[in-house]
Amino acid sequence: MPNDLISMKQLAKRCGISRSAAYKLRTTDPDFPRAVVLGPRLVRYKTSDADRYFDLRQQERLTRKCE
């Protein structure tokens, strides 16, 4: 389902990065998926946003390799 929600741990695994890298990217990368706040200590991310972000990062890596 495109609007399923995943945790930061799942998002990091899906994108192939560590959780600490994901937390850093959350504050420094404007393209990083926006958080869906479900409660004071419960944050999730849309799988569709995570997939879009992963695809974008893959394209950037391929572009850099070709240069």
GIQUIDA-V424681 format. One record per backbone hydrogen bond with DSSP energy under -0.5 kcal/mol. NH is the residue of the N-H (numbers start at 0). CO is the residue of the C=O. Records with the same first field share a line. If there is no record, write none. Layout:
NH: CO  CO
//
This chain:
3: 0
5: 44
10: 6
11: 7
12: 8
13: 9
14: 10
15: 11  12
16: 11
21: 17
22: 18
23: 19
24: 20
25: 21
26: 22  23
27: 23
28: 24
29: 27
31: 28
35: 43
36: 34
37: 35  41
38: 41
41: 38
43: 35
44: 5
46: 3
47: 1
49: 45
50: 46
51: 47
52: 48
53: 49
54: 50
55: 51
56: 52
57: 53
58: 54
59: 55
60: 56
61: 57
62: 58
63: 59
64: 60
65: 61
66: 62  63
//
